[in-house]
């Protein structure tokens, strides 16, 4: 399986120097309690390691296993982030010695602040790591480690819209683990008319039993019987990093969320390793909603 695989494992995470001041992020960094600018780095390593074990990629497992594997991943990411800042014109004082606990952004209020990078870590069956870095829009700090899942009475930004996929997706190892084999997610987004990752919209995958699995690029959360519920992995979705943290903190529980239970206009949350949490509104009929929006505007 490992030698003939035509896919890679991957995970995407956020870099933000403000995370160095986050005690929550320090607990899930490369060393528990150590400041880190990488969002939930340990959880991203864990999800790739779990996938490598499932696919029986022994060399990939060896590459990431244990404290040495986590440190190896951190250093690979640091190197590529430093190179990215250097190639994007970061001044000498911001060359990001990200491995140092004493690092601070040496900028004045009027100085140019470099864009925040997102990191895509790819793992091959051979254990080879590839790190891709690109810019990502800013998000409010509270999105990354929220104090609760209670929606704000007045959202600071309009909620995203989420739609239910029109076709079921059979669960498989490629929905349970994050790999580059993503046709099912791409097709679901196209059916929902979402053609850009910058669009404030998401589509919800549903399995043949009518159970929600996850979003095309996010974990999902719905309020049911007074508790926030994220679909169980038994329904076919992934163990997202922010999702894992929310469960561990007691902010949500796993359970079955049936597609037929969704109510037009109900508020929900989505999350991933780049944006943290995003408030959303479920739209039951995308076409009708678009027509109404066009008339109102």
Phi and psi restraints in degrees (value plus and minus 20) as a CYANA .aco file:
   2 UNK   PHI     -87.4   -47.4
   2 UNK   PSI     -60.7   -20.7
   3 UNK   PHI     -95.0   -55.0
   3 UNK   PSI     -45.0    -5.0
   4 UNK   PHI    -125.4   -85.4
   4 UNK   PSI     -14.8    25.2
   5 UNK   PHI     -82.7   -42.7
   5 UNK   PSI     115.4   155.4
   6 UNK   PHI    -129.4   -89.4
   6 UNK   PSI       9.2    49.2
   7 UNK   PHI    -163.7  -123.7
   7 UNK   PSI     145.9   185.9
   8 UNK   PHI    -140.3  -100.3
   8 UNK   PSI     137.8   177.8
   9 UNK   PHI    -109.6   -69.6
   9 UNK   PSI     129.8   169.8
  10 UNK   PHI    -174.7  -134.7
  10 UNK   PSI     144.4   184.4
  11 UNK   PHI    -170.0  -130.0
  11 UNK   PSI     125.5   165.5
  12 UNK   PHI    -137.9   -97.9
  12 UNK   PSI     111.0   151.0
  13 UNK   PHI    -157.7  -117.7
  13 UNK   PSI     146.0   186.0
  14 UNK   PHI    -122.4   -82.4
  14 UNK   PSI     122.0   162.0
  15 UNK   PHI    -124.5   -84.5
  15 UNK   PSI     112.2   152.2
  16 UNK   PHI    -175.7  -135.7
  16 UNK   PSI      97.8   137.8
  17 UNK   PHI     -80.1   -40.1
  17 UNK   PSI     -46.0    -6.0
  18 UNK   PHI     -83.3   -43.3
  18 UNK   PSI     -41.6    -1.6
  19 UNK   PHI     -86.3   -46.3
  19 UNK   PSI     -36.7     3.3
  20 UNK   PHI     -85.4   -45.4
  20 UNK   PSI     -42.0    -2.0
  21 UNK   PHI    -114.9   -74.9
  21 UNK   PSI     -13.6    26.4
  22 UNK   PHI    -115.0   -75.0
  22 UNK   PSI      92.3   132.3
  23 UNK   PHI     -84.8   -44.8
  23 UNK   PSI     -49.6    -9.6
  24 UNK   PHI     -85.9   -45.9
  24 UNK   PSI     -62.4   -22.4
  25 UNK   PHI     -89.9   -49.9
  25 UNK   PSI     -52.6   -12.6
  26 UNK   PHI     -81.5   -41.5
  26 UNK   PSI     -51.5   -11.5
  27 UNK   PHI     -92.9   -52.9
  27 UNK   PSI     -37.5     2.5
  28 UNK   PHI    -140.8  -100.8
  28 UNK   PSI       9.0    49.0
  29 UNK   PHI    -113.2   -73.2
  29 UNK   PSI    -187.0  -147.0
  30 UNK   PHI     -85.8   -45.8
  30 UNK   PSI     -53.4   -13.4
  31 UNK   PHI    -145.7  -105.7
  31 UNK   PSI     100.1   140.1
  32 UNK   PHI     -71.8   -31.8
  32 UNK   PSI     103.1   143.1
  33 UNK   PHI      77.0   117.0
  33 UNK   PSI     -31.7     8.3
  34 UNK   PHI    -106.0   -66.0
  34 UNK   PSI     114.0   154.0
  35 UNK   PHI     -79.7   -39.7
  35 UNK   PSI     123.5   163.5
  36 UNK   PHI    -170.9  -130.9
  36 UNK   PSI     119.3   159.3
  37 UNK   PHI    -106.9   -66.9
  37 UNK   PSI     -19.0    21.0
  38 UNK   PHI    -120.7   -80.7
  38 UNK   PSI     107.0   147.0
  39 UNK   PHI     -91.8   -51.8
  39 UNK   PSI      89.2   129.2
  40 UNK   PHI      35.1    75.1
  40 UNK   PSI      27.5    67.5
  41 UNK   PHI     -74.9   -34.9
  41 UNK   PSI     -64.9   -24.9
  42 UNK   PHI     -79.7   -39.7
  42 UNK   PSI     -60.3   -20.3
  43 UNK   PHI     -87.3   -47.3
  43 UNK   PSI     -53.7   -13.7
  44 UNK   PHI     -89.0   -49.0
  44 UNK   PSI     -60.6   -20.6
  45 UNK   PHI     -81.2   -41.2
  45 UNK   PSI     -63.9   -23.9
  46 UNK   PHI     -80.7   -40.7
  46 UNK   PSI     -61.3   -21.3
  47 UNK   PHI     -88.3   -48.3
  47 UNK   PSI     -56.9   -16.9
  48 UNK   PHI     -90.6   -50.6
  48 UNK   PSI     -57.8   -17.8
  49 UNK   PHI     -84.5   -44.5
  49 UNK   PSI     -62.3   -22.3
  50 UNK   PHI     -81.3   -41.3
  50 UNK   PSI     -60.6   -20.6
  51 UNK   PHI     -87.0   -47.0
  51 UNK   PSI     -62.0   -22.0
  52 UNK   PHI     -81.9   -41.9
  52 UNK   PSI     -58.4   -18.4
  53 UNK   PHI     -85.2   -45.2
  53 UNK   PSI     -60.6   -20.6
  54 UNK   PHI     -81.9   -41.9
  54 UNK   PSI     -64.3   -24.3
  55 UNK   PHI    -103.3   -63.3
  55 UNK   PSI     -17.4    22.6
  56 UNK   PHI      38.9    78.9
  56 UNK   PSI      24.2    64.2
  57 UNK   PHI    -112.7   -72.7
  57 UNK   PSI      65.5   105.5
  58 UNK   PHI     -80.0   -40.0
  58 UNK   PSI     -61.2   -21.2
  59 UNK   PHI     -90.5   -50.5
  59 UNK   PSI     -53.8   -13.8
  60 UNK   PHI     -89.0   -49.0
  60 UNK   PSI     -59.5   -19.5
  61 UNK   PHI     -80.6   -40.6
  61 UNK   PSI     -65.5   -25.5
  62 UNK   PHI     -81.2   -41.2
  62 UNK   PSI     -54.4   -14.4
  63 UNK   PHI     -85.6   -45.6
  63 UNK   PSI     -55.0   -15.0
  64 UNK   PHI    -128.3   -88.3
  64 UNK   PSI     -29.6    10.4
  65 UNK   PHI     -90.4   -50.4
  65 UNK   PSI     124.4   164.4
  66 UNK   PHI      51.5    91.5
  66 UNK   PSI    -196.4  -156.4
  67 UNK   PHI     -83.2   -43.2
  67 UNK   PSI     -55.1   -15.1
  68 UNK   PHI     -85.4   -45.4
  68 UNK   PSI     -59.2   -19.2
  69 UNK   PHI     -86.6   -46.6
  69 UNK   PSI     -59.3   -19.3
  70 UNK   PHI     -86.3   -46.3
  70 UNK   PSI     -61.4   -21.4
  71 UNK   PHI     -85.9   -45.9
  71 UNK   PSI     -57.0   -17.0
  72 UNK   PHI     -82.1   -42.1
  72 UNK   PSI     -62.7   -22.7
  73 UNK   PHI     -84.9   -44.9
  73 UNK   PSI     -65.2   -25.2
  74 UNK   PHI     -78.6   -38.6
  74 UNK   PSI     -65.5   -25.5
  75 UNK   PHI     -85.9   -45.9
  75 UNK   PSI     -58.2   -18.2
  76 UNK   PHI     -83.2   -43.2
  76 UNK   PSI     -61.2   -21.2
  77 UNK   PHI     -87.1   -47.1
  77 UNK   PSI     -65.7   -25.7
  78 UNK   PHI     -74.3   -34.3
  78 UNK   PSI     -66.4   -26.4
  79 UNK   PHI     -78.9   -38.9
  79 UNK   PSI     -65.7   -25.7
  80 UNK   PHI     -91.9   -51.9
  80 UNK   PSI     -53.4   -13.4
  81 UNK   PHI     -87.6   -47.6
  81 UNK   PSI     -62.8   -22.8
  82 UNK   PHI     -81.0   -41.0
  82 UNK   PSI     -62.7   -22.7
  83 UNK   PHI     -82.9   -42.9
  83 UNK   PSI     -58.5   -18.5
  84 UNK   PHI     -85.8   -45.8
  84 UNK   PSI     -65.8   -25.8
  85 UNK   PHI     -82.1   -42.1
  85 UNK   PSI     -61.9   -21.9
  86 UNK   PHI     -82.5   -42.5
  86 UNK   PSI     -61.4   -21.4
  87 UNK   PHI     -95.3   -55.3
  87 UNK   PSI     -35.6     4.4
  88 UNK   PHI    -121.5   -81.5
  88 UNK   PSI      -2.5    37.5
  89 UNK   PHI      61.5   101.5
  89 UNK   PSI       2.7    42.7
  90 UNK   PHI     -85.6   -45.6
  90 UNK   PSI     115.1   155.1
  91 UNK   PHI     -84.8   -44.8
  91 UNK   PSI     144.1   184.1
  92 UNK   PHI     -73.1   -33.1
  92 UNK   PSI     -60.1   -20.1
  93 UNK   PHI     -90.6   -50.6
  93 UNK   PSI     -30.5     9.5
  94 UNK   PHI    -135.0   -95.0
  94 UNK   PSI       7.4    47.4
  95 UNK   PHI     -91.3   -51.3
  95 UNK   PSI     -16.7    23.3
  96 UNK   PHI      40.6    80.6
  96 UNK   PSI      51.5    91.5
  97 UNK   PHI     -96.4   -56.4
  97 UNK   PSI      51.9    91.9
  98 UNK   PHI     -88.7   -48.7
  98 UNK   PSI     -33.6     6.4
  99 UNK   PHI    -100.7   -60.7
  99 UNK   PSI     -30.5     9.5
 100 UNK   PHI    -111.3   -71.3
 100 UNK   PSI     109.9   149.9
 101 UNK   PHI     -87.6   -47.6
 101 UNK   PSI     -35.5     4.5
 102 UNK   PHI    -112.3   -72.3
 102 UNK   PSI     -19.7    20.3
 103 UNK   PHI     -82.3   -42.3
 103 UNK   PSI     114.8   154.8
 104 UNK   PHI    -159.3  -119.3
 104 UNK   PSI     124.6   164.6
 105 UNK   PHI     -88.5   -48.5
 105 UNK   PSI      93.9   133.9
 106 UNK   PHI    -108.6   -68.6
 106 UNK   PSI      54.4    94.4
 107 UNK   PHI    -153.2  -113.2
 107 UNK   PSI     128.1   168.1
 108 UNK   PHI    -108.7   -68.7
 108 UNK   PSI     144.6   184.6
 109 UNK   PHI     -77.1   -37.1
 109 UNK   PSI     -47.8    -7.8
 110 UNK   PHI    -111.9   -71.9
 110 UNK   PSI     -25.1    14.9
 111 UNK   PHI     -95.1   -55.1
 111 UNK   PSI     138.4   178.4
 112 UNK   PHI     -92.1   -52.1
 112 UNK   PSI     106.0   146.0
 113 UNK   PHI    -118.5   -78.5
 113 UNK   PSI     100.5   140.5
 114 UNK   PHI     -80.9   -40.9
 114 UNK   PSI     133.1   173.1
 115 UNK   PHI     -84.1   -44.1
 115 UNK   PSI     133.6   173.6
 116 UNK   PHI     -97.3   -57.3
 116 UNK   PSI     115.0   155.0
 117 UNK   PHI    -112.8   -72.8
 117 UNK   PSI     130.8   170.8
 118 UNK   PHI    -126.0   -86.0
 118 UNK   PSI     128.3   168.3
 119 UNK   PHI    -138.7   -98.7
 119 UNK   PSI     108.7   148.7
 120 UNK   PHI    -133.9   -93.9
 120 UNK   PSI      94.2   134.2
 121 UNK   PHI    -120.4   -80.4
 121 UNK   PSI     104.8   144.8
 122 UNK   PHI    -136.5   -96.5
 122 UNK   PSI     116.7   156.7
 123 UNK   PHI    -144.8  -104.8
 123 UNK   PSI     104.7   144.7
 124 UNK   PHI    -113.9   -73.9
 124 UNK   PSI     142.4   182.4
 125 UNK   PHI     -77.5   -37.5
 125 UNK   PSI     -47.9    -7.9
 126 UNK   PHI     -95.5   -55.5
 126 UNK   PSI     -29.4    10.6
 127 UNK   PHI      74.2   114.2
 127 UNK   PSI     -22.6    17.4
 128 UNK   PHI     -87.3   -47.3
 128 UNK   PSI     111.6   151.6
 129 UNK   PHI    -123.9   -83.9
 129 UNK   PSI     113.1   153.1
 130 UNK   PHI    -141.5  -101.5
 130 UNK   PSI     110.6   150.6
 131 UNK   PHI    -134.9   -94.9
 131 UNK   PSI     101.7   141.7
 132 UNK   PHI    -131.3   -91.3
 132 UNK   PSI     115.4   155.4
 133 UNK   PHI    -146.3  -106.3
 133 UNK   PSI     115.0   155.0
 134 UNK   PHI    -172.0  -132.0
 134 UNK   PSI     142.8   182.8
 135 UNK   PHI     -92.6   -52.6
 135 UNK   PSI     133.7   173.7
 136 UNK   PHI    -159.6  -119.6
 136 UNK   PSI     122.9   162.9
 137 UNK   PHI     -84.4   -44.4
 137 UNK   PSI     134.0   174.0
 138 UNK   PHI     -89.7   -49.7
 138 UNK   PSI     134.7   174.7
 139 UNK   PHI    -154.0  -114.0
 139 UNK   PSI     132.9   172.9
 140 UNK   PHI     -81.0   -41.0
 140 UNK   PSI     120.7   160.7
 141 UNK   PHI     -75.1   -35.1
 141 UNK   PSI     -54.1   -14.1
 142 UNK   PHI     -85.8   -45.8
 142 UNK   PSI     -36.5     3.5
 143 UNK   PHI     -90.0   -50.0
 143 UNK   PSI     -46.1    -6.1
 144 UNK   PHI    -104.0   -64.0
 144 UNK   PSI     -61.9   -21.9
 145 UNK   PHI    -154.3  -114.3
 145 UNK   PSI      60.7   100.7
 146 UNK   PHI     -91.0   -51.0
 146 UNK   PSI     135.7   175.7
 147 UNK   PHI    -101.3   -61.3
 147 UNK   PSI     -41.3    -1.3
 148 UNK   PHI    -187.0  -147.0
 148 UNK   PSI     154.7   194.7
 149 UNK   PHI    -123.4   -83.4
 149 UNK   PSI      -8.2    31.8
 150 UNK   PHI     -86.4   -46.4
 150 UNK   PSI      99.1   139.1
 151 UNK   PHI     -82.6   -42.6
 151 UNK   PSI     122.2   162.2
 152 UNK   PHI     -85.3   -45.3
 152 UNK   PSI     125.6   165.6
 153 UNK   PHI     -85.6   -45.6
 153 UNK   PSI     -52.3   -12.3
 154 UNK   PHI    -150.3  -110.3
 154 UNK   PSI      75.7   115.7
 155 UNK   PHI     -79.7   -39.7
 155 UNK   PSI     120.9   160.9
 156 UNK   PHI     -91.9   -51.9
 156 UNK   PSI     -44.5    -4.5
 157 UNK   PHI    -153.8  -113.8
 157 UNK   PSI     133.2   173.2
 158 UNK   PHI     -79.6   -39.6
 158 UNK   PSI     118.8   158.8
 159 UNK   PHI     -81.1   -41.1
 159 UNK   PSI     128.5   168.5
 160 UNK   PHI     -91.0   -51.0
 160 UNK   PSI     144.3   184.3
 161 UNK   PHI    -125.6   -85.6
 161 UNK   PSI     115.6   155.6
 162 UNK   PHI    -140.6  -100.6
 162 UNK   PSI     121.1   161.1
 163 UNK   PHI    -143.1  -103.1
 163 UNK   PSI     136.2   176.2
 164 UNK   PHI    -110.6   -70.6
 164 UNK   PSI     110.3   150.3
 165 UNK   PHI     -80.2   -40.2
 165 UNK   PSI     122.6   162.6
 166 UNK   PHI    -101.1   -61.1
 166 UNK   PSI     -32.4     7.6
 167 UNK   PHI    -147.5  -107.5
 167 UNK   PSI     126.8   166.8
 168 UNK   PHI     -94.3   -54.3
 168 UNK   PSI     134.9   174.9
 169 UNK   PHI    -139.3   -99.3
 169 UNK   PSI      98.2   138.2
 170 UNK   PHI     -87.5   -47.5
 170 UNK   PSI     111.8   151.8
 171 UNK   PHI     -82.0   -42.0
 171 UNK   PSI     127.1   167.1
 172 UNK   PHI    -179.8  -139.8
 172 UNK   PSI     151.4   191.4
 173 UNK   PHI     -77.2   -37.2
 173 UNK   PSI     -43.1    -3.1
 174 UNK   PHI    -104.7   -64.7
 174 UNK   PSI     -27.2    12.8
 175 UNK   PHI    -121.5   -81.5
 175 UNK   PSI     -43.4    -3.4
 176 UNK   PHI    -101.5   -61.5
 176 UNK   PSI     -47.6    -7.6
 177 UNK   PHI    -146.2  -106.2
 177 UNK   PSI     128.7   168.7
 178 UNK   PHI    -105.2   -65.2
 178 UNK   PSI      92.1   132.1
 179 UNK   PHI    -151.9  -111.9
 179 UNK   PSI     152.0   192.0
 180 UNK   PHI    -100.1   -60.1
 180 UNK   PSI     -21.4    18.6
 181 UNK   PHI    -106.4   -66.4
 181 UNK   PSI      72.0   112.0
 182 UNK   PHI    -148.0  -108.0
 182 UNK   PSI       5.5    45.5
 183 UNK   PHI     -78.7   -38.7
 183 UNK   PSI     -56.3   -16.3
 184 UNK   PHI     -84.1   -44.1
 184 UNK   PSI     -54.3   -14.3
 185 UNK   PHI     -96.7   -56.7
 185 UNK   PSI     -62.2   -22.2
 186 UNK   PHI     -80.8   -40.8
 186 UNK   PSI     -64.2   -24.2
 187 UNK   PHI     -86.0   -46.0
 187 UNK   PSI     -58.0   -18.0
 188 UNK   PHI     -83.6   -43.6
 188 UNK   PSI     -60.3   -20.3
 189 UNK   PHI     -85.3   -45.3
 189 UNK   PSI     -60.8   -20.8
 190 UNK   PHI     -85.3   -45.3
 190 UNK   PSI     -59.1   -19.1
 191 UNK   PHI     -83.6   -43.6
 191 UNK   PSI     -49.4    -9.4
 192 UNK   PHI    -108.4   -68.4
 192 UNK   PSI     -19.8    20.2
 193 UNK   PHI      55.4    95.4
 193 UNK   PSI      -0.2    39.8
 194 UNK   PHI    -117.4   -77.4
 194 UNK   PSI      87.4   127.4
 195 UNK   PHI    -130.7   -90.7
 195 UNK   PSI     -18.9    21.1
 196 UNK   PHI    -159.2  -119.2
 196 UNK   PSI     123.1   163.1
 197 UNK   PHI     -94.9   -54.9
 197 UNK   PSI     -28.3    11.7
 198 UNK   PHI    -108.7   -68.7
 198 UNK   PSI     -29.4    10.6
 199 UNK   PHI     -88.7   -48.7
 199 UNK   PSI     115.0   155.0
 200 UNK   PHI     -98.9   -58.9
 200 UNK   PSI      39.8    79.8
 201 UNK   PHI    -170.0  -130.0
 201 UNK   PSI     134.6   174.6
 202 UNK   PHI    -166.1  -126.1
 202 UNK   PSI     133.9   173.9
 203 UNK   PHI    -139.4   -99.4
 203 UNK   PSI     123.5   163.5
 204 UNK   PHI    -121.3   -81.3
 204 UNK   PSI     104.0   144.0
 205 UNK   PHI    -101.8   -61.8
 205 UNK   PSI     122.7   162.7
 206 UNK   PHI    -149.8  -109.8
 206 UNK   PSI     118.5   158.5
 207 UNK   PHI    -104.3   -64.3
 207 UNK   PSI     151.5   191.5
 208 UNK   PHI     -81.7   -41.7
 208 UNK   PSI     -36.6     3.4
 209 UNK   PHI    -106.1   -66.1
 209 UNK   PSI     -19.6    20.4
 210 UNK   PHI      64.8   104.8
 210 UNK   PSI      -4.3    35.7
 211 UNK   PHI    -118.5   -78.5
 211 UNK   PSI     117.3   157.3
 212 UNK   PHI     -84.5   -44.5
 212 UNK   PSI     123.2   163.2
 213 UNK   PHI    -126.4   -86.4
 213 UNK   PSI     -76.9   -36.9
 214 UNK   PHI    -200.0  -160.0
 214 UNK   PSI     159.1   199.1
 215 UNK   PHI    -105.0   -65.0
 215 UNK   PSI     152.7   192.7
 216 UNK   PHI     -86.8   -46.8
 216 UNK   PSI     -49.3    -9.3
 217 UNK   PHI    -157.3  -117.3
 217 UNK   PSI      -1.7    38.3
 218 UNK   PHI    -165.7  -125.7
 218 UNK   PSI     140.9   180.9
 219 UNK   PHI    -107.3   -67.3
 219 UNK   PSI     139.6   179.6
 220 UNK   PHI    -152.4  -112.4
 220 UNK   PSI     133.9   173.9
 221 UNK   PHI    -163.5  -123.5
 221 UNK   PSI     108.5   148.5
 222 UNK   PHI    -146.9  -106.9
 222 UNK   PSI     125.6   165.6
 223 UNK   PHI    -103.8   -63.8
 223 UNK   PSI      99.5   139.5
 224 UNK   PHI    -155.6  -115.6
 224 UNK   PSI     102.1   142.1
 225 UNK   PHI      34.0    74.0
 225 UNK   PSI      21.0    61.0
 226 UNK   PHI      60.7   100.7
 226 UNK   PSI     -17.9    22.1
 227 UNK   PHI    -145.4  -105.4
 227 UNK   PSI     125.4   165.4
 228 UNK   PHI    -100.0   -60.0
 228 UNK   PSI     109.0   149.0
 229 UNK   PHI    -141.7  -101.7
 229 UNK   PSI     112.3   152.3
 230 UNK   PHI    -130.3   -90.3
 230 UNK   PSI     119.7   159.7
 231 UNK   PHI     -75.5   -35.5
 231 UNK   PSI     118.0   158.0
 232 UNK   PHI     -82.6   -42.6
 232 UNK   PSI     128.0   168.0
 233 UNK   PHI     -83.3   -43.3
 233 UNK   PSI     -40.3    -0.3
 234 UNK   PHI     -85.7   -45.7
 234 UNK   PSI     -39.3     0.7
 235 UNK   PHI     -99.0   -59.0
 235 UNK   PSI     -31.6     8.4
 236 UNK   PHI      98.6   138.6
 236 UNK   PSI     -22.2    17.8
 237 UNK   PHI    -112.1   -72.1
 237 UNK   PSI    -194.3  -154.3
 238 UNK   PHI    -117.7   -77.7
 238 UNK   PSI     145.9   185.9
 239 UNK   PHI    -112.3   -72.3
 239 UNK   PSI      63.7   103.7
 240 UNK   PHI     -85.1   -45.1
 240 UNK   PSI     134.4   174.4
 241 UNK   PHI     -90.2   -50.2
 241 UNK   PSI     -70.7   -30.7
 242 UNK   PHI     -84.9   -44.9
 242 UNK   PSI     -57.1   -17.1
 243 UNK   PHI     -76.8   -36.8
 243 UNK   PSI     -66.3   -26.3
 244 UNK   PHI     -79.1   -39.1
 244 UNK   PSI     -64.0   -24.0
 245 UNK   PHI     -84.3   -44.3
 245 UNK   PSI     -62.6   -22.6
 246 UNK   PHI     -83.4   -43.4
 246 UNK   PSI     -59.1   -19.1
 247 UNK   PHI     -85.5   -45.5
 247 UNK   PSI     -65.3   -25.3
 248 UNK   PHI     -83.4   -43.4
 248 UNK   PSI     -51.3   -11.3
 249 UNK   PHI    -103.2   -63.2
 249 UNK   PSI     -25.3    14.7
 250 UNK   PHI      59.8    99.8
 250 UNK   PSI      -3.8    36.2
 251 UNK   PHI     -99.6   -59.6
 251 UNK   PSI     -41.2    -1.2
 252 UNK   PHI    -171.9  -131.9
 252 UNK   PSI     147.8   187.8
 253 UNK   PHI    -148.4  -108.4
 253 UNK   PSI     141.3   181.3
 254 UNK   PHI    -104.3   -64.3
 254 UNK   PSI     126.8   166.8
 255 UNK   PHI    -196.1  -156.1
 255 UNK   PSI     154.5   194.5
 256 UNK   PHI    -103.1   -63.1
 256 UNK   PSI     107.8   147.8
 257 UNK   PHI    -137.2   -97.2
 257 UNK   PSI      90.2   130.2
 258 UNK   PHI    -101.7   -61.7
 258 UNK   PSI     119.5   159.5
 259 UNK   PHI     -80.0   -40.0
 259 UNK   PSI     -53.9   -13.9
 260 UNK   PHI     -90.1   -50.1
 260 UNK   PSI     -32.4     7.6
 261 UNK   PHI    -104.0   -64.0
 261 UNK   PSI     -31.2     8.8
 262 UNK   PHI     -89.2   -49.2
 262 UNK   PSI     118.7   158.7
 263 UNK   PHI    -135.6   -95.6
 263 UNK   PSI     112.5   152.5
 264 UNK   PHI     -76.0   -36.0
 264 UNK   PSI     108.9   148.9
 265 UNK   PHI      69.0   109.0
 265 UNK   PSI     -25.4    14.6
 266 UNK   PHI     -91.8   -51.8
 266 UNK   PSI     126.9   166.9
 267 UNK   PHI    -107.9   -67.9
 267 UNK   PSI     125.8   165.8
 268 UNK   PHI    -169.7  -129.7
 268 UNK   PSI     157.2   197.2
 269 UNK   PHI    -142.6  -102.6
 269 UNK   PSI     130.7   170.7
 270 UNK   PHI    -147.4  -107.4
 270 UNK   PSI     137.8   177.8
 271 UNK   PHI    -169.8  -129.8
 271 UNK   PSI     134.1   174.1
 272 UNK   PHI    -177.8  -137.8
 272 UNK   PSI     159.9   199.9
 273 UNK   PHI     -98.6   -58.6
 273 UNK   PSI     -22.0    18.0
 274 UNK   PHI    -122.9   -82.9
 274 UNK   PSI     -58.6   -18.6
 275 UNK   PHI    -130.7   -90.7
 275 UNK   PSI     -28.6    11.4
 276 UNK   PHI      48.8    88.8
 276 UNK   PSI    -152.3  -112.3
 277 UNK   PHI    -118.9   -78.9
 277 UNK   PSI     124.1   164.1
 278 UNK   PHI    -155.1  -115.1
 278 UNK   PSI     109.2   149.2
 279 UNK   PHI     -96.1   -56.1
 279 UNK   PSI     119.5   159.5
 280 UNK   PHI    -156.7  -116.7
 280 UNK   PSI     142.6   182.6
 281 UNK   PHI    -141.8  -101.8
 281 UNK   PSI     109.1   149.1
 282 UNK   PHI     -98.8   -58.8
 282 UNK   PSI     109.1   149.1
 283 UNK   PHI    -133.1   -93.1
 283 UNK   PSI      96.6   136.6
 284 UNK   PHI     -96.5   -56.5
 284 UNK   PSI     -50.5   -10.5
 285 UNK   PHI    -149.7  -109.7
 285 UNK   PSI      81.2   121.2
 286 UNK   PHI     -83.3   -43.3
 286 UNK   PSI     -64.9   -24.9
 287 UNK   PHI     -83.2   -43.2
 287 UNK   PSI     -65.0   -25.0
 288 UNK   PHI     -83.7   -43.7
 288 UNK   PSI     -59.3   -19.3
 289 UNK   PHI     -84.1   -44.1
 289 UNK   PSI     -62.7   -22.7
 290 UNK   PHI     -84.4   -44.4
 290 UNK   PSI     -62.0   -22.0
 291 UNK   PHI     -83.0   -43.0
 291 UNK   PSI     -62.5   -22.5
 292 UNK   PHI     -86.0   -46.0
 292 UNK   PSI     -62.4   -22.4
 293 UNK   PHI     -81.6   -41.6
 293 UNK   PSI     -60.4   -20.4
 294 UNK   PHI     -84.7   -44.7
 294 UNK   PSI     -60.3   -20.3
 295 UNK   PHI     -87.5   -47.5
 295 UNK   PSI     -60.6   -20.6
 296 UNK   PHI     -88.3   -48.3
 296 UNK   PSI     -49.5    -9.5
